[in-house]
Amino acid sequence: MRIVLVEPRAAPRDALSEGLRALGHEVEAIVDIAGPDLPPAGDLAVVGGPDPVEACALLRRTGRVRWILALVAAGRSRVALDAGAHDCLIEPASIPDIAL
């Protein structure tokens, strides 16, 4: 599966990328999707960071990924879903949680 990982924090981005690749996924890890270029295309976008809501909205508008999974703080699921996420996990999420 092709996964677009949007995570501005280096440590979680590296850990998630490594874990998902170890499961056989193709991962494109990026810091941010803001800017003039379209975000990468993929089967799944995993969107983390302090505030993943804007990235979820942009990914939904562009239609470049099939499914958007937001990694959110407790109490922020509704906001992420309203912004365009298809599903949410409360951070910190583990590789087994995401791989389900």
Short mmCIF file of the C-alpha atoms (twelve columns), coordinates in Angstrom:
data_MODEL
# 
_entry.id   MODEL 
# 
loop_
_atom_site.group_PDB 
_atom_site.id 
_atom_site.type_symbol 
_atom_site.label_atom_id 
_atom_site.label_alt_id 
_atom_site.label_comp_id 
_atom_site.label_asym_id 
_atom_site.label_seq_id 
_atom_site.Cartn_x 
_atom_site.Cartn_y 
_atom_site.Cartn_z 
_atom_site.pdbx_PDB_model_num 
ATOM 1   C CA . MET A 1   0.000   0.000  0.000  1 
ATOM 2   C CA . ARG A 2   1.221   3.507  -0.757 1 
ATOM 3   C CA . ILE A 3   1.068   5.661  2.371  1 
ATOM 4   C CA . VAL A 4   1.530   9.412  2.535  1 
ATOM 5   C CA . LEU A 5   2.709   10.312 6.034  1 
ATOM 6   C CA . VAL A 6   2.279   13.972 6.962  1 
ATOM 7   C CA . GLU A 7   4.049   14.651 10.258 1 
ATOM 8   C CA . PRO A 8   5.968   17.840 11.117 1 
ATOM 9   C CA . ARG A 9   7.741   16.306 14.139 1 
ATOM 10  C CA . ALA A 10  10.902  14.398 13.198 1 
ATOM 11  C CA . ALA A 11  10.863  11.654 15.839 1 
ATOM 12  C CA . PRO A 12  7.277   10.435 15.228 1 
ATOM 13  C CA . ARG A 13  7.724   10.808 11.453 1 
ATOM 14  C CA . ASP A 14  10.856  8.656  11.469 1 
ATOM 15  C CA . ALA A 15  9.378   6.013  13.796 1 
ATOM 16  C CA . LEU A 16  6.120   5.721  11.854 1 
ATOM 17  C CA . SER A 17  7.916   5.633  8.490  1 
ATOM 18  C CA . GLU A 18  10.265  2.912  9.642  1 
ATOM 19  C CA . GLY A 19  7.502   0.814  11.192 1 
ATOM 20  C CA . LEU A 20  5.193   1.059  8.189  1 
ATOM 21  C CA . ARG A 21  8.022   0.241  5.774  1 
ATOM 22  C CA . ALA A 22  8.908   -2.792 7.900  1 
ATOM 23  C CA . LEU A 23  5.362   -4.032 7.253  1 
ATOM 24  C CA . GLY A 24  5.963   -3.756 3.495  1 
ATOM 25  C CA . HIS A 25  4.286   -0.437 2.767  1 
ATOM 26  C CA . GLU A 26  5.660   2.217  0.453  1 
ATOM 27  C CA . VAL A 27  5.839   5.381  2.559  1 
ATOM 28  C CA . GLU A 28  6.343   8.957  1.443  1 
ATOM 29  C CA . ALA A 29  7.007   10.938 4.612  1 
ATOM 30  C CA . ILE A 30  6.625   14.696 4.389  1 
ATOM 31  C CA . VAL A 31  6.732   17.542 6.871  1 
ATOM 32  C CA . ASP A 32  3.931   19.657 5.416  1 
ATOM 33  C CA . ILE A 33  1.573   19.716 2.458  1 
ATOM 34  C CA . ALA A 34  1.014   23.462 2.327  1 
ATOM 35  C CA . GLY A 35  2.278   25.249 -0.742 1 
ATOM 36  C CA . PRO A 36  1.555   25.509 -4.443 1 
ATOM 37  C CA . ASP A 37  2.261   21.858 -5.312 1 
ATOM 38  C CA . LEU A 38  -0.336  19.120 -5.006 1 
ATOM 39  C CA . PRO A 39  0.230   16.698 -2.142 1 
ATOM 40  C CA . PRO A 40  1.523   13.244 -3.075 1 
ATOM 41  C CA . ALA A 41  -1.000  10.619 -4.153 1 
ATOM 42  C CA . GLY A 42  -1.561  7.472  -2.125 1 
ATOM 43  C CA . ASP A 43  -3.934  4.844  -0.843 1 
ATOM 44  C CA . LEU A 44  -3.760  6.133  2.728  1 
ATOM 45  C CA . ALA A 45  -2.692  9.394  4.320  1 
ATOM 46  C CA . VAL A 46  -1.634  9.261  7.955  1 
ATOM 47  C CA . VAL A 47  -1.757  12.831 9.246  1 
ATOM 48  C CA . GLY A 48  -0.209  13.746 12.584 1 
ATOM 49  C CA . GLY A 49  1.315   16.708 14.315 1 
ATOM 50  C CA . PRO A 50  0.056   19.272 16.779 1 
ATOM 51  C CA . ASP A 51  -2.861  20.240 14.521 1 
ATOM 52  C CA . PRO A 52  -3.606  17.849 11.630 1 
ATOM 53  C CA . VAL A 53  -6.948  19.465 10.784 1 
ATOM 54  C CA . GLU A 54  -5.743  21.746 7.980  1 
ATOM 55  C CA . ALA A 55  -3.823  18.917 6.316  1 
ATOM 56  C CA . CYS A 56  -6.918  16.682 6.481  1 
ATOM 57  C CA . ALA A 57  -9.009  19.373 4.803  1 
ATOM 58  C CA . LEU A 58  -6.453  19.922 2.043  1 
ATOM 59  C CA . LEU A 59  -6.069  16.207 1.356  1 
ATOM 60  C CA . ARG A 60  -9.844  15.779 1.165  1 
ATOM 61  C CA . ARG A 61  -10.227 18.737 -1.224 1 
ATOM 62  C CA . THR A 62  -7.538  17.484 -3.597 1 
ATOM 63  C CA . GLY A 63  -8.726  13.873 -3.668 1 
ATOM 64  C CA . ARG A 64  -5.105  12.664 -3.912 1 
ATOM 65  C CA . VAL A 65  -5.535  9.894  -1.334 1 
ATOM 66  C CA . ARG A 66  -8.259  7.294  -0.873 1 
ATOM 67  C CA . TRP A 67  -8.408  7.329  2.924  1 
ATOM 68  C CA . ILE A 68  -7.295  9.883  5.536  1 
ATOM 69  C CA . LEU A 69  -6.348  8.736  9.021  1 
ATOM 70  C CA . ALA A 70  -5.774  11.587 11.474 1 
ATOM 71  C CA . LEU A 71  -3.623  11.107 14.564 1 
ATOM 72  C CA . VAL A 72  -5.197  13.515 17.035 1 
ATOM 73  C CA . ALA A 73  -5.104  14.589 20.669 1 
ATOM 74  C CA . ALA A 74  -7.903  13.364 22.902 1 
ATOM 75  C CA . GLY A 75  -11.047 15.375 22.275 1 
ATOM 76  C CA . ARG A 76  -10.068 16.458 18.730 1 
ATOM 77  C CA . SER A 77  -11.569 13.577 16.721 1 
ATOM 78  C CA . ARG A 78  -14.774 15.406 15.766 1 
ATOM 79  C CA . VAL A 79  -12.835 18.409 14.459 1 
ATOM 80  C CA . ALA A 80  -10.591 16.186 12.315 1 
ATOM 81  C CA . LEU A 81  -13.544 14.220 10.962 1 
ATOM 82  C CA . ASP A 82  -15.391 17.425 10.115 1 
ATOM 83  C CA . ALA A 83  -12.257 18.656 8.305  1 
ATOM 84  C CA . GLY A 84  -12.116 15.603 6.064  1 
ATOM 85  C CA . ALA A 85  -10.496 12.709 7.925  1 
ATOM 86  C CA . HIS A 86  -12.184 9.369  7.373  1 
ATOM 87  C CA . ASP A 87  -11.011 8.001  10.717 1 
ATOM 88  C CA . CYS A 88  -8.978  9.043  13.767 1 
ATOM 89  C CA . LEU A 89  -6.645  7.511  16.302 1 
ATOM 90  C CA . ILE A 90  -5.714  9.202  19.553 1 
ATOM 91  C CA . GLU A 91  -2.005  9.993  19.796 1 
ATOM 92  C CA . PRO A 92  0.339   8.434  20.516 1 
ATOM 93  C CA . ALA A 93  -0.706  5.768  18.015 1 
ATOM 94  C CA . SER A 94  1.388   2.661  17.544 1 
ATOM 95  C CA . ILE A 95  2.261   0.867  14.321 1 
ATOM 96  C CA . PRO A 96  -0.111  -2.033 15.206 1 
ATOM 97  C CA . ASP A 97  -2.927  0.502  15.711 1 
ATOM 98  C CA . ILE A 98  -2.321  2.032  12.288 1 
ATOM 99  C CA . ALA A 99  -1.762  -1.310 10.565 1 
ATOM 100 C CA . LEU A 100 -5.214  -2.594 11.498 1 
# 
